[in-house]
Amino acid sequence: MSCPRCQAEEKHCRLEHEGREAGEIIWKVFYCQRCAFTWRDSEPTESIDYEKRDEWFQVDPDQPDQYPHNIPPAKLHKNK
Ligand SMILES: [Zn+2]
């Protein structure tokens, strides 16, 4: 297993939660400590397989200058 967004190795993918049903683990949630992506292992492969995701989804945590905005700047409205 590796991160679906940045391909970080498994050692960087922290187990966050185990979904259980009748005491049995049926899914797990992981958090990537390199790029902050979070995913559930039961999501469709189109969502969590690095090779199947669109290229725009891929992130290189070693090149943070490529991503000037994680969240678009807020459009502030002045009060009248
Ligand atoms: Zn990652």
PDB file of the backbone (N, CA, C, O) and the ligand in Angstrom, with CONECT records:
HET     ZN  A 101       1
ATOM      1  N   MET A   1       0.836  -1.189   0.000  1.00  0.00           N
ATOM      2  CA  MET A   1       0.000   0.000   0.000  1.00  0.00           C
ATOM      3  C   MET A   1       0.878   1.248   0.000  1.00  0.00           C
ATOM      4  O   MET A   1       1.940   1.282   0.622  1.00  0.00           O
ATOM      5  N   SER A   2       0.417   2.255  -0.700  1.00  0.00           N
ATOM      6  CA  SER A   2       1.075   3.551  -0.659  1.00  0.00           C
ATOM      7  C   SER A   2      -0.008   4.624  -0.765  1.00  0.00           C
ATOM      8  O   SER A   2      -1.171   4.316  -1.024  1.00  0.00           O
ATOM      9  N   CYS A   3       0.380   5.879  -0.564  1.00  0.00           N
ATOM     10  CA  CYS A   3      -0.599   6.970  -0.620  1.00  0.00           C
ATOM     11  C   CYS A   3      -1.142   7.134  -2.049  1.00  0.00           C
ATOM     12  O   CYS A   3      -0.362   7.190  -3.000  1.00  0.00           O
ATOM     13  N   PRO A   4      -2.470   7.210  -2.203  1.00  0.00           N
ATOM     14  CA  PRO A   4      -3.067   7.387  -3.533  1.00  0.00           C
ATOM     15  C   PRO A   4      -2.739   8.732  -4.178  1.00  0.00           C
ATOM     16  O   PRO A   4      -2.875   8.876  -5.393  1.00  0.00           O
ATOM     17  N   ARG A   5      -2.316   9.704  -3.402  1.00  0.00           N
ATOM     18  CA  ARG A   5      -2.054  11.029  -3.962  1.00  0.00           C
ATOM     19  C   ARG A   5      -0.584  11.300  -4.203  1.00  0.00           C
ATOM     20  O   ARG A   5      -0.235  11.919  -5.208  1.00  0.00           O
ATOM     21  N   CYS A   6       0.302  10.851  -3.298  1.00  0.00           N
ATOM     22  CA  CYS A   6       1.725  11.188  -3.459  1.00  0.00           C
ATOM     23  C   CYS A   6       2.630   9.953  -3.525  1.00  0.00           C
ATOM     24  O   CYS A   6       3.846  10.088  -3.657  1.00  0.00           O
ATOM     25  N   GLN A   7       2.062   8.781  -3.436  1.00  0.00           N
ATOM     26  CA  GLN A   7       2.807   7.520  -3.462  1.00  0.00           C
ATOM     27  C   GLN A   7       3.765   7.370  -2.281  1.00  0.00           C
ATOM     28  O   GLN A   7       4.745   6.632  -2.381  1.00  0.00           O
ATOM     29  N   ALA A   8       3.508   8.042  -1.181  1.00  0.00           N
ATOM     30  CA  ALA A   8       4.346   7.848   0.009  1.00  0.00           C
ATOM     31  C   ALA A   8       4.291   6.387   0.422  1.00  0.00           C
ATOM     32  O   ALA A   8       3.271   5.715   0.266  1.00  0.00           O
ATOM     33  N   GLU A   9       5.388   5.921   0.943  1.00  0.00           N
ATOM     34  CA  GLU A   9       5.466   4.523   1.372  1.00  0.00           C
ATOM     35  C   GLU A   9       4.500   4.261   2.527  1.00  0.00           C
ATOM     36  O   GLU A   9       4.039   5.181   3.202  1.00  0.00           O
ATOM     37  N   GLU A  10       4.213   2.989   2.728  1.00  0.00           N
ATOM     38  CA  GLU A  10       3.252   2.575   3.750  1.00  0.00           C
ATOM     39  C   GLU A  10       3.624   3.100   5.137  1.00  0.00           C
ATOM     40  O   GLU A  10       2.742   3.403   5.941  1.00  0.00           O
ATOM     41  N   LYS A  11       4.924   3.207   5.419  1.00  0.00           N
ATOM     42  CA  LYS A  11       5.340   3.674   6.747  1.00  0.00           C
ATOM     43  C   LYS A  11       4.879   5.113   7.016  1.00  0.00           C
ATOM     44  O   LYS A  11       4.845   5.541   8.170  1.00  0.00           O
ATOM     45  N   HIS A  12       4.522   5.870   5.956  1.00  0.00           N
ATOM     46  CA  HIS A  12       4.025   7.236   6.125  1.00  0.00           C
ATOM     47  C   HIS A  12       2.498   7.288   6.173  1.00  0.00           C
ATOM     48  O   HIS A  12       1.918   8.352   6.394  1.00  0.00           O
ATOM     49  N   CYS A  13       1.844   6.138   5.966  1.00  0.00           N
ATOM     50  CA  CYS A  13       0.376   6.073   5.938  1.00  0.00           C
ATOM     51  C   CYS A  13      -0.119   5.564   7.294  1.00  0.00           C
ATOM     52  O   CYS A  13      -0.050   4.373   7.595  1.00  0.00           O
ATOM     53  N   ARG A  14      -0.609   6.485   8.086  1.00  0.00           N
ATOM     54  CA  ARG A  14      -1.018   6.160   9.462  1.00  0.00           C
ATOM     55  C   ARG A  14      -2.457   5.648   9.491  1.00  0.00           C
ATOM     56  O   ARG A  14      -3.360   6.250   8.911  1.00  0.00           O
ATOM     57  N   LEU A  15      -2.645   4.537  10.171  1.00  0.00           N
ATOM     58  CA  LEU A  15      -3.998   4.006  10.345  1.00  0.00           C
ATOM     59  C   LEU A  15      -4.762   4.913  11.302  1.00  0.00           C
ATOM     60  O   LEU A  15      -4.341   5.115  12.441  1.00  0.00           O
ATOM     61  N   GLU A  16      -5.884   5.459  10.840  1.00  0.00           N
ATOM     62  CA  GLU A  16      -6.675   6.386  11.649  1.00  0.00           C
ATOM     63  C   GLU A  16      -7.873   5.718  12.307  1.00  0.00           C
ATOM     64  O   GLU A  16      -8.236   6.042  13.437  1.00  0.00           O
ATOM     65  N   HIS A  17      -8.487   4.773  11.581  1.00  0.00           N
ATOM     66  CA  HIS A  17      -9.713   4.182  12.116  1.00  0.00           C
ATOM     67  C   HIS A  17      -9.983   2.834  11.455  1.00  0.00           C
ATOM     68  O   HIS A  17      -9.680   2.630  10.279  1.00  0.00           O
ATOM     69  N   GLU A  18     -10.552   1.929  12.223  1.00  0.00           N
ATOM     70  CA  GLU A  18     -10.984   0.644  11.684  1.00  0.00           C
ATOM     71  C   GLU A  18     -12.500   0.565  11.812  1.00  0.00           C
ATOM     72  O   GLU A  18     -13.042   0.608  12.916  1.00  0.00           O
ATOM     73  N   GLY A  19     -13.186   0.448  10.659  1.00  0.00           N
ATOM     74  CA  GLY A  19     -14.637   0.291  10.680  1.00  0.00           C
ATOM     75  C   GLY A  19     -14.971  -1.173  10.941  1.00  0.00           C
ATOM     76  O   GLY A  19     -14.477  -2.061  10.247  1.00  0.00           O
ATOM     77  N   ARG A  20     -15.808  -1.420  11.942  1.00  0.00           N
ATOM     78  CA  ARG A  20     -16.120  -2.808  12.318  1.00  0.00           C
ATOM     79  C   ARG A  20     -17.612  -3.095  12.198  1.00  0.00           C
ATOM     80  O   ARG A  20     -18.457  -2.214  12.360  1.00  0.00           O
ATOM     81  N   GLU A  21     -17.896  -4.333  11.916  1.00  0.00           N
ATOM     82  CA  GLU A  21     -19.262  -4.819  11.888  1.00  0.00           C
ATOM     83  C   GLU A  21     -19.240  -6.200  12.519  1.00  0.00           C
ATOM     84  O   GLU A  21     -18.522  -7.087  12.059  1.00  0.00           O
ATOM     85  N   ALA A  22     -20.016  -6.379  13.560  1.00  0.00           N
ATOM     86  CA  ALA A  22     -20.035  -7.638  14.314  1.00  0.00           C
ATOM     87  C   ALA A  22     -18.623  -8.021  14.761  1.00  0.00           C
ATOM     88  O   ALA A  22     -18.250  -9.194  14.755  1.00  0.00           O
ATOM     89  N   GLY A  23     -17.844  -7.001  15.151  1.00  0.00           N
ATOM     90  CA  GLY A  23     -16.507  -7.251  15.665  1.00  0.00           C
ATOM     91  C   GLY A  23     -15.444  -7.478  14.609  1.00  0.00           C
ATOM     92  O   GLY A  23     -14.263  -7.611  14.932  1.00  0.00           O
ATOM     93  N   GLU A  24     -15.854  -7.523  13.341  1.00  0.00           N
ATOM     94  CA  GLU A  24     -14.901  -7.785  12.260  1.00  0.00           C
ATOM     95  C   GLU A  24     -14.546  -6.478  11.545  1.00  0.00           C
ATOM     96  O   GLU A  24     -15.425  -5.659  11.276  1.00  0.00           O
ATOM     97  N   ILE A  25     -13.274  -6.286  11.241  1.00  0.00           N
ATOM     98  CA  ILE A  25     -12.835  -5.087  10.522  1.00  0.00           C
ATOM     99  C   ILE A  25     -13.294  -5.195   9.079  1.00  0.00           C
ATOM    100  O   ILE A  25     -12.956  -6.154   8.384  1.00  0.00           O
ATOM    101  N   ILE A  26     -14.078  -4.195   8.621  1.00  0.00           N
ATOM    102  CA  ILE A  26     -14.562  -4.241   7.237  1.00  0.00           C
ATOM    103  C   ILE A  26     -13.972  -3.123   6.376  1.00  0.00           C
ATOM    104  O   ILE A  26     -14.030  -3.202   5.149  1.00  0.00           O
ATOM    105  N   TRP A  27     -13.407  -2.086   6.996  1.00  0.00           N
ATOM    106  CA  TRP A  27     -12.670  -1.079   6.249  1.00  0.00           C
ATOM    107  C   TRP A  27     -11.750  -0.332   7.201  1.00  0.00           C
ATOM    108  O   TRP A  27     -11.917  -0.380   8.420  1.00  0.00           O
ATOM    109  N   LYS A  28     -10.769   0.365   6.615  1.00  0.00           N
ATOM    110  CA  LYS A  28      -9.821   1.151   7.411  1.00  0.00           C
ATOM    111  C   LYS A  28      -9.670   2.526   6.784  1.00  0.00           C
ATOM    112  O   LYS A  28      -9.779   2.680   5.567  1.00  0.00           O
ATOM    113  N   VAL A  29      -9.419   3.518   7.620  1.00  0.00           N
ATOM    114  CA  VAL A  29      -9.132   4.867   7.146  1.00  0.00           C
ATOM    115  C   VAL A  29      -7.659   5.152   7.408  1.00  0.00           C
ATOM    116  O   VAL A  29      -7.149   4.920   8.504  1.00  0.00           O
ATOM    117  N   PHE A  30      -6.991   5.658   6.383  1.00  0.00           N
ATOM    118  CA  PHE A  30      -5.573   5.987   6.498  1.00  0.00           C
ATOM    119  C   PHE A  30      -5.359   7.480   6.275  1.00  0.00           C
ATOM    120  O   PHE A  30      -6.142   8.145   5.596  1.00  0.00           O
ATOM    121  N   TYR A  31      -4.288   7.985   6.859  1.00  0.00           N
ATOM    122  CA  TYR A  31      -3.895   9.387   6.727  1.00  0.00           C
ATOM    123  C   TYR A  31      -2.433   9.420   6.271  1.00  0.00           C
ATOM    124  O   TYR A  31      -1.565   8.808   6.894  1.00  0.00           O
ATOM    125  N   CYS A  32      -2.172  10.141   5.179  1.00  0.00           N
ATOM    126  CA  CYS A  32      -0.798  10.257   4.689  1.00  0.00           C
ATOM    127  C   CYS A  32      -0.092  11.378   5.441  1.00  0.00           C
ATOM    128  O   CYS A  32      -0.525  12.530   5.408  1.00  0.00           O
ATOM    129  N   GLN A  33       0.979  11.037   6.106  1.00  0.00           N
ATOM    130  CA  GLN A  33       1.728  12.021   6.886  1.00  0.00           C
ATOM    131  C   GLN A  33       2.620  12.888   6.005  1.00  0.00           C
ATOM    132  O   GLN A  33       3.233  13.833   6.502  1.00  0.00           O
ATOM    133  N   ARG A  34       2.708  12.592   4.708  1.00  0.00           N
ATOM    134  CA  ARG A  34       3.527  13.408   3.807  1.00  0.00           C
ATOM    135  C   ARG A  34       2.680  14.469   3.103  1.00  0.00           C
ATOM    136  O   ARG A  34       3.126  15.606   2.951  1.00  0.00           O
ATOM    137  N   CYS A  35       1.449  14.112   2.665  1.00  0.00           N
ATOM    138  CA  CYS A  35       0.662  15.086   1.898  1.00  0.00           C
ATOM    139  C   CYS A  35      -0.702  15.398   2.530  1.00  0.00           C
ATOM    140  O   CYS A  35      -1.474  16.182   1.978  1.00  0.00           O
ATOM    141  N   ALA A  36      -0.997  14.789   3.678  1.00  0.00           N
ATOM    142  CA  ALA A  36      -2.228  15.056   4.438  1.00  0.00           C
ATOM    143  C   ALA A  36      -3.494  14.493   3.784  1.00  0.00           C
ATOM    144  O   ALA A  36      -4.602  14.864   4.173  1.00  0.00           O
ATOM    145  N   PHE A  37      -3.349  13.616   2.810  1.00  0.00           N
ATOM    146  CA  PHE A  37      -4.526  13.000   2.201  1.00  0.00           C
ATOM    147  C   PHE A  37      -5.076  11.919   3.134  1.00  0.00           C
ATOM    148  O   PHE A  37      -4.320  11.220   3.808  1.00  0.00           O
ATOM    149  N   THR A  38      -6.389  11.798   3.160  1.00  0.00           N
ATOM    150  CA  THR A  38      -7.055  10.784   3.976  1.00  0.00           C
ATOM    151  C   THR A  38      -7.960   9.969   3.081  1.00  0.00           C
ATOM    152  O   THR A  38      -8.666  10.533   2.244  1.00  0.00           O
ATOM    153  N   TRP A  39      -7.958   8.661   3.235  1.00  0.00           N
ATOM    154  CA  TRP A  39      -8.806   7.809   2.405  1.00  0.00           C
ATOM    155  C   TRP A  39      -9.217   6.558   3.160  1.00  0.00           C
ATOM    156  O   TRP A  39      -8.611   6.173   4.160  1.00  0.00           O
ATOM    157  N   ARG A  40     -10.271   5.938   2.643  1.00  0.00           N
ATOM    158  CA  ARG A  40     -10.777   4.683   3.192  1.00  0.00           C
ATOM    159  C   ARG A  40     -10.420   3.573   2.207  1.00  0.00           C
ATOM    160  O   ARG A  40     -10.614   3.731   1.002  1.00  0.00           O
ATOM    161  N   ASP A  41      -9.904   2.464   2.702  1.00  0.00           N
ATOM    162  CA  ASP A  41      -9.422   1.413   1.794  1.00  0.00           C
ATOM    163  C   ASP A  41     -10.542   0.715   1.021  1.00  0.00           C
ATOM    164  O   ASP A  41     -10.261  -0.063   0.109  1.00  0.00           O
ATOM    165  N   SER A  42     -11.791   0.975   1.362  1.00  0.00           N
ATOM    166  CA  SER A  42     -12.910   0.353   0.640  1.00  0.00           C
ATOM    167  C   SER A  42     -13.458   1.256  -0.466  1.00  0.00           C
ATOM    168  O   SER A  42     -14.454   0.906  -1.099  1.00  0.00           O
ATOM    169  N   GLU A  43     -12.833   2.404  -0.712  1.00  0.00           N
ATOM    170  CA  GLU A  43     -13.273   3.280  -1.804  1.00  0.00           C
ATOM    171  C   GLU A  43     -12.930   2.624  -3.150  1.00  0.00           C
ATOM    172  O   GLU A  43     -12.055   1.761  -3.213  1.00  0.00           O
ATOM    173  N   PRO A  44     -13.621   3.034  -4.229  1.00  0.00           N
ATOM    174  CA  PRO A  44     -13.326   2.463  -5.551  1.00  0.00           C
ATOM    175  C   PRO A  44     -11.868   2.699  -5.952  1.00  0.00           C
ATOM    176  O   PRO A  44     -11.268   3.708  -5.583  1.00  0.00           O
ATOM    177  N   THR A  45     -11.311   1.757  -6.708  1.00  0.00           N
ATOM    178  CA  THR A  45      -9.906   1.894  -7.104  1.00  0.00           C
ATOM    179  C   THR A  45      -9.672   3.171  -7.912  1.00  0.00           C
ATOM    180  O   THR A  45      -8.570   3.720  -7.895  1.00  0.00           O
ATOM    181  N   GLU A  46     -10.704   3.646  -8.619  1.00  0.00           N
ATOM    182  CA  GLU A  46     -10.552   4.900  -9.371  1.00  0.00           C
ATOM    183  C   GLU A  46     -10.292   6.080  -8.431  1.00  0.00           C
ATOM    184  O   GLU A  46      -9.789   7.122  -8.852  1.00  0.00           O
ATOM    185  N   SER A  47     -10.639   5.905  -7.165  1.00  0.00           N
ATOM    186  CA  SER A  47     -10.437   6.970  -6.181  1.00  0.00           C
ATOM    187  C   SER A  47      -9.145   6.809  -5.391  1.00  0.00           C
ATOM    188  O   SER A  47      -8.554   7.802  -4.967  1.00  0.00           O
ATOM    189  N   ILE A  48      -8.696   5.564  -5.187  1.00  0.00           N
ATOM    190  CA  ILE A  48      -7.567   5.366  -4.267  1.00  0.00           C
ATOM    191  C   ILE A  48      -6.376   4.655  -4.895  1.00  0.00           C
ATOM    192  O   ILE A  48      -5.438   4.281  -4.191  1.00  0.00           O
ATOM    193  N   ASP A  49      -6.401   4.464  -6.206  1.00  0.00           N
ATOM    194  CA  ASP A  49      -5.252   3.858  -6.887  1.00  0.00           C
ATOM    195  C   ASP A  49      -4.499   4.959  -7.625  1.00  0.00           C
ATOM    196  O   ASP A  49      -5.035   5.585  -8.540  1.00  0.00           O
ATOM    197  N   TYR A  50      -3.246   5.190  -7.218  1.00  0.00           N
ATOM    198  CA  TYR A  50      -2.443   6.273  -7.800  1.00  0.00           C
ATOM    199  C   TYR A  50      -2.415   6.194  -9.318  1.00  0.00           C
ATOM    200  O   TYR A  50      -2.495   7.221  -9.991  1.00  0.00           O
ATOM    201  N   GLU A  51      -2.305   4.999  -9.862  1.00  0.00           N
ATOM    202  CA  GLU A  51      -2.187   4.825 -11.315  1.00  0.00           C
ATOM    203  C   GLU A  51      -3.500   5.102 -12.039  1.00  0.00           C
ATOM    204  O   GLU A  51      -3.492   5.438 -13.224  1.00  0.00           O
ATOM    205  N   LYS A  52      -4.608   4.967 -11.354  1.00  0.00           N
ATOM    206  CA  LYS A  52      -5.916   5.169 -11.993  1.00  0.00           C
ATOM    207  C   LYS A  52      -6.480   6.568 -11.803  1.00  0.00           C
ATOM    208  O   LYS A  52      -7.447   6.951 -12.461  1.00  0.00           O
ATOM    209  N   ARG A  53      -5.872   7.331 -10.897  1.00  0.00           N
ATOM    210  CA  ARG A  53      -6.352   8.690 -10.656  1.00  0.00           C
ATOM    211  C   ARG A  53      -5.898   9.618 -11.782  1.00  0.00           C
ATOM    212  O   ARG A  53      -4.900   9.345 -12.449  1.00  0.00           O
ATOM    213  N   ASP A  54      -6.621  10.702 -11.990  1.00  0.00           N
ATOM    214  CA  ASP A  54      -6.199  11.700 -12.963  1.00  0.00           C
ATOM    215  C   ASP A  54      -4.888  12.343 -12.505  1.00  0.00           C
ATOM    216  O   ASP A  54      -4.614  12.457 -11.310  1.00  0.00           O
ATOM    217  N   GLU A  55      -4.092  12.757 -13.486  1.00  0.00           N
ATOM    218  CA  GLU A  55      -2.777  13.311 -13.183  1.00  0.00           C
ATOM    219  C   GLU A  55      -2.845  14.557 -12.293  1.00  0.00           C
ATOM    220  O   GLU A  55      -1.954  14.785 -11.474  1.00  0.00           O
ATOM    221  N   TRP A  56      -3.889  15.353 -12.453  1.00  0.00           N
ATOM    222  CA  TRP A  56      -3.994  16.585 -11.659  1.00  0.00           C
ATOM    223  C   TRP A  56      -4.100  16.292 -10.166  1.00  0.00           C
ATOM    224  O   TRP A  56      -3.836  17.165  -9.339  1.00  0.00           O
ATOM    225  N   PHE A  57      -4.483  15.072  -9.822  1.00  0.00           N
ATOM    226  CA  PHE A  57      -4.652  14.689  -8.421  1.00  0.00           C
ATOM    227  C   PHE A  57      -3.319  14.389  -7.748  1.00  0.00           C
ATOM    228  O   PHE A  57      -3.223  14.419  -6.521  1.00  0.00           O
ATOM    229  N   GLN A  58      -2.289  14.099  -8.543  1.00  0.00           N
ATOM    230  CA  GLN A  58      -1.007  13.687  -7.983  1.00  0.00           C
ATOM    231  C   GLN A  58      -0.262  14.865  -7.361  1.00  0.00           C
ATOM    232  O   GLN A  58      -0.279  15.981  -7.880  1.00  0.00           O
ATOM    233  N   VAL A  59       0.390  14.583  -6.237  1.00  0.00           N
ATOM    234  CA  VAL A  59       1.098  15.619  -5.489  1.00  0.00           C
ATOM    235  C   VAL A  59       2.504  15.126  -5.180  1.00  0.00           C
ATOM    236  O   VAL A  59       2.709  13.951  -4.876  1.00  0.00           O
ATOM    237  N   ASP A  60       3.471  16.038  -5.260  1.00  0.00           N
ATOM    238  CA  ASP A  60       4.834  15.724  -4.849  1.00  0.00           C
ATOM    239  C   ASP A  60       5.153  16.572  -3.615  1.00  0.00           C
ATOM    240  O   ASP A  60       5.433  17.763  -3.745  1.00  0.00           O
ATOM    241  N   PRO A  61       5.113  15.971  -2.417  1.00  0.00           N
ATOM    242  CA  PRO A  61       5.328  16.741  -1.185  1.00  0.00           C
ATOM    243  C   PRO A  61       6.717  17.368  -1.095  1.00  0.00           C
ATOM    244  O   PRO A  61       6.937  18.272  -0.289  1.00  0.00           O
ATOM    245  N   ASP A  62       7.663  16.891  -1.925  1.00  0.00           N
ATOM    246  CA  ASP A  62       9.014  17.459  -1.899  1.00  0.00           C
ATOM    247  C   ASP A  62       9.121  18.725  -2.743  1.00  0.00           C
ATOM    248  O   ASP A  62      10.172  19.365  -2.777  1.00  0.00           O
ATOM    249  N   GLN A  63       8.027  19.087  -3.429  1.00  0.00           N
ATOM    250  CA  GLN A  63       8.024  20.284  -4.280  1.00  0.00           C
ATOM    251  C   GLN A  63       6.874  21.221  -3.884  1.00  0.00           C
ATOM    252  O   GLN A  63       6.007  21.507  -4.710  1.00  0.00           O
ATOM    253  N   PRO A  64       6.854  21.696  -2.655  1.00  0.00           N
ATOM    254  CA  PRO A  64       5.707  22.502  -2.197  1.00  0.00           C
ATOM    255  C   PRO A  64       5.519  23.804  -2.981  1.00  0.00           C
ATOM    256  O   PRO A  64       4.415  24.348  -3.013  1.00  0.00           O
ATOM    257  N   ASP A  65       6.581  24.309  -3.613  1.00  0.00           N
ATOM    258  CA  ASP A  65       6.451  25.560  -4.372  1.00  0.00           C
ATOM    259  C   ASP A  65       5.579  25.394  -5.617  1.00  0.00           C
ATOM    260  O   ASP A  65       5.142  26.385  -6.203  1.00  0.00           O
ATOM    261  N   GLN A  66       5.325  24.153  -6.024  1.00  0.00           N
ATOM    262  CA  GLN A  66       4.443  23.902  -7.168  1.00  0.00           C
ATOM    263  C   GLN A  66       2.989  24.226  -6.851  1.00  0.00           C
ATOM    264  O   GLN A  66       2.167  24.388  -7.754  1.00  0.00           O
ATOM    265  N   TYR A  67       2.679  24.318  -5.559  1.00  0.00           N
ATOM    266  CA  TYR A  67       1.289  24.451  -5.129  1.00  0.00           C
ATOM    267  C   TYR A  67       1.120  25.738  -4.316  1.00  0.00           C
ATOM    268  O   TYR A  67       1.119  25.709  -3.085  1.00  0.00           O
ATOM    269  N   PRO A  68       0.982  26.843  -5.004  1.00  0.00           N
ATOM    270  CA  PRO A  68       0.928  28.117  -4.282  1.00  0.00           C
ATOM    271  C   PRO A  68      -0.300  28.261  -3.383  1.00  0.00           C
ATOM    272  O   PRO A  68      -0.264  29.001  -2.400  1.00  0.00           O
ATOM    273  N   HIS A  69      -1.383  27.561  -3.713  1.00  0.00           N
ATOM    274  CA  HIS A  69      -2.593  27.671  -2.897  1.00  0.00           C
ATOM    275  C   HIS A  69      -3.164  26.280  -2.629  1.00  0.00           C
ATOM    276  O   HIS A  69      -3.534  25.567  -3.562  1.00  0.00           O
ATOM    277  N   ASN A  70      -3.235  25.898  -1.364  1.00  0.00           N
ATOM    278  CA  ASN A  70      -3.939  24.663  -1.020  1.00  0.00           C
ATOM    279  C   ASN A  70      -5.441  24.890  -1.096  1.00  0.00           C
ATOM    280  O   ASN A  70      -6.200  24.014  -1.511  1.00  0.00           O
ATOM    281  N   ILE A  71      -5.842  26.058  -0.695  1.00  0.00           N
ATOM    282  CA  ILE A  71      -7.250  26.453  -0.740  1.00  0.00           C
ATOM    283  C   ILE A  71      -7.273  27.798  -1.462  1.00  0.00           C
ATOM    284  O   ILE A  71      -6.477  28.676  -1.128  1.00  0.00           O
ATOM    285  N   PRO A  72      -8.157  27.986  -2.438  1.00  0.00           N
ATOM    286  CA  PRO A  72      -8.190  29.279  -3.146  1.00  0.00           C
ATOM    287  C   PRO A  72      -8.388  30.427  -2.151  1.00  0.00           C
ATOM    288  O   PRO A  72      -9.088  30.272  -1.150  1.00  0.00           O
ATOM    289  N   PRO A  73      -7.769  31.577  -2.432  1.00  0.00           N
ATOM    290  CA  PRO A  73      -7.924  32.711  -1.529  1.00  0.00           C
ATOM    291  C   PRO A  73      -9.406  33.085  -1.385  1.00  0.00           C
ATOM    292  O   PRO A  73     -10.167  33.039  -2.351  1.00  0.00           O
ATOM    293  N   ALA A  74      -9.790  33.449  -0.181  1.00  0.00           N
ATOM    294  CA  ALA A  74     -11.184  33.843   0.066  1.00  0.00           C
ATOM    295  C   ALA A  74     -11.485  35.137  -0.649  1.00  0.00           C
ATOM    296  O   ALA A  74     -10.628  36.015  -0.746  1.00  0.00           O
ATOM    297  N   LYS A  75     -12.691  35.259  -1.149  1.00  0.00           N
ATOM    298  CA  LYS A  75     -13.168  36.504  -1.745  1.00  0.00           C
ATOM    299  C   LYS A  75     -13.904  37.247  -0.636  1.00  0.00           C
ATOM    300  O   LYS A  75     -15.046  36.930  -0.304  1.00  0.00           O
ATOM    301  N   LEU A  76     -13.242  38.218  -0.085  1.00  0.00           N
ATOM    302  CA  LEU A  76     -13.828  38.934   1.039  1.00  0.00           C
ATOM    303  C   LEU A  76     -14.768  40.023   0.542  1.00  0.00           C
ATOM    304  O   LEU A  76     -14.461  40.747  -0.405  1.00  0.00           O
ATOM    305  N   HIS A  77     -15.896  40.123   1.187  1.00  0.00           N
ATOM    306  CA  HIS A  77     -16.881  41.143   0.844  1.00  0.00           C
ATOM    307  C   HIS A  77     -16.889  42.180   1.946  1.00  0.00           C
ATOM    308  O   HIS A  77     -17.003  41.855   3.128  1.00  0.00           O
ATOM    309  N   LYS A  78     -16.768  43.418   1.546  1.00  0.00           N
ATOM    310  CA  LYS A  78     -16.787  44.490   2.536  1.00  0.00           C
ATOM    311  C   LYS A  78     -18.232  44.775   2.945  1.00  0.00           C
ATOM    312  O   LYS A  78     -19.140  44.791   2.113  1.00  0.00           O
ATOM    313  N   ASN A  79     -18.421  45.000   4.243  1.00  0.00           N
ATOM    314  CA  ASN A  79     -19.759  45.383   4.723  1.00  0.00           C
ATOM    315  C   ASN A  79     -20.046  46.812   4.343  1.00  0.00           C
ATOM    316  O   ASN A  79     -19.140  47.645   4.328  1.00  0.00           O
ATOM    317  N   LYS A  80     -21.287  47.109   4.038  1.00  0.00           N
ATOM    318  CA  LYS A  80     -21.661  48.484   3.647  1.00  0.00           C
ATOM    319  C   LYS A  80     -21.785  49.346   4.888  1.00  0.00           C
ATOM    320  O   LYS A  80     -22.091  50.534   4.786  1.00  0.00           O
TER     321      LYS A  80
HETATM  322 ZN    ZN A 101       0.392  11.297   0.412  1.00  0.00          ZN2+
END
